[in-house]
Each structure stands twice: as C-alpha cells, then as structure tokens.
C-alpha cells in the first residue's frame, strides 16, 4: 500500500508512451487495484495486483512476438536481395 504512489507515478509515465486503448486498460486495472487496496480486502487486493502486474508482461510478449515476426519477414525479403547483390558483384 505504501508503494502505490511511486507505482502510480511509474504507471503514468509508462502510459504516456502507450496506445490509447492499452493505456486505458492499464488505468482501469490501476483503479480497480487502488479500490481493492482502499477497501482493506487483502485477497481482492492481491488478485487486483496480479492482474495489474500481468499487463506489462502481456504487452512485452505481444511486442516481442511482433518484432520477431517482422525480423522473419525481413529475412525472407533479404534472401532474394542477397542473391541480386551477388549477381551484381560478379559483373
């Protein structure tokens, strides 16, 4: 509970760099977690915190997967380009 203000500051900084829909999701889960902590229900507060904590992990996974897909696409595009470069070097 004592670290919520610091966590809130970090969350706001993170949300500034996110797409609006993703930032909204972070804010909704943040508000739920704060509500559950303020209600003094440790079980619900832990559940809310776990949901909130999972969001950055999911976001990272999605971005990492997308980056991997883009790299694979570049590799596919690069193979024919390398062949062309080899042909041009021979001339």
C-alpha positions in Angstrom: 0.0 0.0 0.0 2.8 2.4 0.8 4.4 2.0 -2.6 1.2 2.8 -4.5 2.1 6.4 -5.1 5.5 5.5 -6.6 3.9 2.8 -8.7 1.3 5.2 -9.8 3.9 7.7 -11.0 5.7 5.0 -12.9 2.5 3.7 -14.4 1.6 7.2 -15.6 5.0 7.6 -17.3 4.5 4.2 -19.0 1.0 5.0 -20.1 2.2 8.2 -21.8 4.1 6.0 -24.3 1.3 3.5 -25.0 -1.5 3.5 -27.5 -4.7 5.0 -26.0 -6.6 1.7 -25.8 -3.7 0.0 -24.0 -3.2 3.0 -21.6 -7.0 2.8 -20.8 -6.6 -0.8 -19.9 -3.7 0.0 -17.6 -5.7 2.8 -16.0 -8.8 0.6 -15.4 -6.8 -2.1 -13.8 -4.9 0.5 -11.7 -8.2 2.0 -10.5 -9.5 -1.5 -9.6 -6.4 -2.3 -7.6 -6.5 1.0 -5.7 -10.2 0.5 -4.9 -9.5 -3.0 -3.6 -6.5 -1.8 -1.5 -8.5 1.0 -0.1 -11.3 -1.4 0.8 -8.9 -3.3 3.0 -9.6 -6.6 1.5 -6.1 -8.3 1.2 -7.4 -11.2 -1.0 -9.0 -8.9 -3.6 -6.1 -6.5 -3.4 -3.7 -9.4 -4.2 -5.9 -10.5 -7.1 -6.1 -7.0 -8.5 -2.3 -6.5 -8.1 -1.7 -9.8 -10.0 -3.9 -8.7 -12.9 -2.3 -5.3 -13.0 1.2 -6.8 -12.8 0.4 -9.1 -15.7 -0.4 -6.3 -18.1 3.2 -5.2 -18.8 4.2 -8.8 -19.2 1.5 -9.4 -21.8 2.3 -6.2 -23.5 6.0 -7.1 -23.8 5.1 -10.5 -25.1 2.9 -9.1 -27.8 5.6 -6.6 -28.8 8.3 -9.2 -28.7 6.3 -11.5 -30.9 5.5 -8.8 -33.4 9.2 -7.8 -33.6 10.1 -11.5 -34.2 7.6 -11.7 -37.0 9.0 -8.5 -38.6 12.5 -9.9 -38.4 11.4 -13.1 -40.0 9.7 -11.1 -42.8 12.9 -9.1 -43.3 14.9 -12.3 -43.5 12.5 -13.6 -46.3 12.8 -10.3 -48.2 16.6 -10.2 -47.7 17.3 -13.6 -49.2 16.4 -12.6 -52.8 18.2 -9.3 -52.3 21.4 -11.1 -51.3 21.1 -13.1 -54.5 20.8 -10.0 -56.6 23.8 -8.4 -54.8 25.9 -11.5 -55.5 24.9 -11.4 -59.2 25.8 -7.7 -59.4 29.2 -8.3 -57.7 30.1 -10.8 -60.4 29.5 -8.3 -63.2 
